[in-house]
Amino acid sequence: MENNIQDKVVVITGASSGLGEATARHLSALGATVVLGARRLERIEALESDLISGGGKALAVKSDVTDREQVTALIGAAVASTAGSTSCSTTPAGCRIHHLSA
């Protein structure tokens, strides 16, 4: 089976626990760069450290999906840290998706 996630950038909300954390660990193990979003900064920073120490690429960004500005900042941080591109996002955090263009 082909691994088409390697070297892709994935933004994951709700990454501090549960499905979000499991998704981040799985995609990182497959070679994706994971951008971790959640309200609990200490949890996603610990996950970021764990993934990096295991050879992965990760970035933790504190964000609350109910706050449009924070979601915009999360995507902005992902784009800025990865030379201008993201491949996909997952939203295990319960939220209503906001249209981000003004």
C-alpha positions as CSV (number, residue, x, y, z in Angstrom):
1,M,0.0,0.0,0.0
2,E,1.2,3.5,-0.9
3,N,1.8,6.0,1.9
4,N,0.4,9.2,0.5
5,I,0.5,11.1,3.8
6,Q,4.3,11.2,4.2
7,D,5.7,14.7,4.0
8,K,2.1,16.2,4.1
9,V,1.1,18.9,6.6
10,V,-2.0,18.0,8.7
11,V,-3.7,20.4,11.1
12,I,-5.4,18.5,13.9
13,T,-7.8,20.2,16.4
14,G,-8.6,18.5,19.7
15,A,-5.1,17.1,19.7
16,S,-4.7,17.1,23.5
17,S,-6.4,13.8,24.0
18,G,-8.6,11.1,22.6
19,L,-9.1,10.8,18.8
20,G,-7.1,14.0,18.1
21,E,-4.1,12.7,20.0
22,A,-4.4,9.3,18.4
23,T,-4.7,10.8,15.0
24,A,-1.6,12.9,15.5
25,R,0.4,10.0,16.7
26,H,-0.7,7.8,13.8
27,L,-0.1,10.4,11.1
28,S,3.2,11.4,12.6
29,A,4.3,7.8,12.5
30,L,3.4,7.7,8.8
31,G,5.7,10.7,8.2
32,A,3.2,13.6,8.2
33,T,4.1,17.0,9.8
34,V,1.3,17.5,12.4
35,V,0.1,20.9,13.6
36,L,-1.5,20.3,17.0
37,G,-4.4,22.5,18.1
38,A,-6.2,22.4,21.4
39,R,-7.0,24.6,24.4
40,R,-4.8,22.7,26.8
41,L,-1.4,24.0,25.8
42,E,0.6,21.9,28.2
43,R,-0.9,18.7,26.8
44,I,-0.2,19.5,23.2
45,E,3.3,20.7,24.0
46,A,4.0,17.4,25.7
47,L,2.7,15.6,22.6
48,E,4.7,17.8,20.4
49,S,7.9,17.0,22.4
50,D,7.1,13.3,22.3
51,L,6.5,13.2,18.6
52,I,9.7,15.2,17.9
53,S,11.8,13.0,20.2
54,G,10.5,10.0,18.2
55,G,11.7,11.5,14.9
56,G,8.5,13.2,13.8
57,K,7.7,16.8,12.9
58,A,5.1,18.6,15.1
59,L,4.0,22.1,16.1
60,A,1.8,22.9,19.1
61,V,-0.5,25.9,18.8
62,K,-3.0,26.8,21.6
63,S,-6.4,27.2,20.0
64,D,-10.1,27.0,20.8
65,V,-12.2,26.0,17.8
66,T,-15.1,28.0,19.1
67,D,-13.1,31.2,18.5
68,R,-12.8,32.1,14.8
69,E,-9.6,34.3,15.4
70,Q,-7.9,31.4,17.1
71,V,-8.7,29.0,14.3
72,T,-7.4,31.5,11.8
73,A,-4.2,31.8,13.9
74,L,-3.9,28.0,14.0
75,I,-4.0,27.8,10.2
76,G,-1.7,30.8,9.9
77,A,0.8,29.2,12.2
78,A,0.7,26.0,10.2
79,V,1.2,27.8,6.9
80,A,4.0,29.9,8.3
81,S,5.9,27.0,9.8
82,T,5.7,24.8,6.7
83,A,6.7,27.2,3.9
84,G,3.2,28.1,2.9
85,S,1.2,24.9,2.6
86,T,-1.0,22.6,4.5
87,S,-2.4,19.4,3.0
88,C,-5.4,18.7,5.1
89,S,-7.0,19.2,8.5
90,T,-9.0,17.0,10.9
91,T,-11.4,18.3,13.5
92,P,-11.9,15.7,16.3
93,A,-12.7,18.6,18.5
94,G,-16.5,19.1,18.5
95,C,-17.1,22.3,16.5
96,R,-19.1,24.1,13.9
97,I,-16.8,24.8,10.9
98,H,-16.5,28.5,10.2
99,H,-16.0,29.9,6.8
100,L,-12.6,31.7,7.3
101,S,-12.7,34.1,4.4
102,A,-13.9,37.6,5.2
